[in-house]
């Protein structure tokens, strides 16, 4: 009886995590540069293994093992805004957090931060956009007080990873280098489209299908727990 409880309970926990991932994907269907995730499940071990070890592995049911990043080219939207840039190839823009940490993003909705007599290219969170050498990008000002946007495209750094699927997600559009992704390297060949943005990679129809499937799996796990409880009650009444 206990095994049925464990199977149902582990299913509830795993599918709850999957529902949260699907909901996050749907919530970011209009987020620029967002890359969706896909839940991956692993079977828990049904019998004891490696009995000679101090802590043999055992368990019942299923677990949510990871959230796989679906890294791919999103649809491009022409914005006609001079500080919008869309990557039309593999790679990431690099931005610098206030604490000096470098993170990576596909969100090219940039802005200008005026600091004293200098103006810097920043992202929508105010973080400095970096060039290929990891330096802050200065936006040149013309004699008439306007900015020279023509030179920005060639100044923006683009970086590649051996395994972009292994990047660590730190928010909806920013990623951190990890052991699985490998070290960042400057891209030699890339394509940036000006006055455009890369939209979210979420396919709403697919996510709605995933939502229905995951909800049904959650309901089935809940039914397993309920049925096990009812059977336990019957056994106790027979004593």
VENTA-V180623 format. One record per backbone hydrogen bond with DSSP energy under -1.0 kcal/mol. NH is the residue of the N-H (numbers start at 1). CO is the residue of the C=O. If there is no record, write none. Layout:
nh->NH co->CO
nh->NH co->CO
This chain:
nh->5 co->1
nh->6 co->2
nh->7 co->3
nh->8 co->4
nh->9 co->5
nh->10 co->6
nh->11 co->7
nh->12 co->8
nh->13 co->9
nh->14 co->10
nh->15 co->11
nh->16 co->12
nh->17 co->13
nh->18 co->14
nh->19 co->15
nh->20 co->16
nh->21 co->17
nh->22 co->18
nh->23 co->19
nh->24 co->20
nh->25 co->21
nh->26 co->22
nh->27 co->23
nh->28 co->24
nh->29 co->26
nh->31 co->28
nh->33 co->198
nh->34 co->31
nh->38 co->68
nh->40 co->66
nh->42 co->63
nh->44 co->61
nh->49 co->57
nh->53 co->50
nh->63 co->42
nh->65 co->40
nh->66 co->40
nh->68 co->38
nh->70 co->36
nh->71 co->69
nh->77 co->197
nh->79 co->195
nh->80 co->195
nh->84 co->81
nh->85 co->108
nh->86 co->193
nh->88 co->191
nh->92 co->159
nh->93 co->105
nh->95 co->103
nh->96 co->128
nh->97 co->101
nh->100 co->97
nh->103 co->95
nh->104 co->175
nh->105 co->93
nh->110 co->83
nh->110 co->108
nh->111 co->122
nh->113 co->120
nh->115 co->118
nh->118 co->115
nh->120 co->113
nh->121 co->137
nh->122 co->111
nh->123 co->127
nh->126 co->123
nh->129 co->121
nh->130 co->94
nh->131 co->135
nh->134 co->131
nh->137 co->129
nh->139 co->119
nh->142 co->146
nh->145 co->142
nh->148 co->140
nh->149 co->147
nh->152 co->149
nh->155 co->152
nh->156 co->152
nh->157 co->130
nh->159 co->92
nh->160 co->185
nh->163 co->181
nh->166 co->163
nh->167 co->164
nh->168 co->176
nh->170 co->174
nh->171 co->174
nh->175 co->104
nh->176 co->168
nh->182 co->178
nh->185 co->160
nh->187 co->158
nh->193 co->86
nh->195 co->84
nh->197 co->77
nh->199 co->75
nh->201 co->34
nh->207 co->203
nh->208 co->204
nh->209 co->205
nh->210 co->206
nh->211 co->207
nh->212 co->208
nh->213 co->209
nh->214 co->210
nh->215 co->211
nh->216 co->212
nh->217 co->213
nh->218 co->214
nh->219 co->215
nh->220 co->216
nh->221 co->217
nh->222 co->218
nh->223 co->219
nh->224 co->220
nh->225 co->221
nh->226 co->222
nh->227 co->223
nh->228 co->224
nh->229 co->225
nh->230 co->226
nh->231 co->227
nh->232 co->228
nh->233 co->229
nh->234 co->230
nh->235 co->231
nh->236 co->232
nh->237 co->233
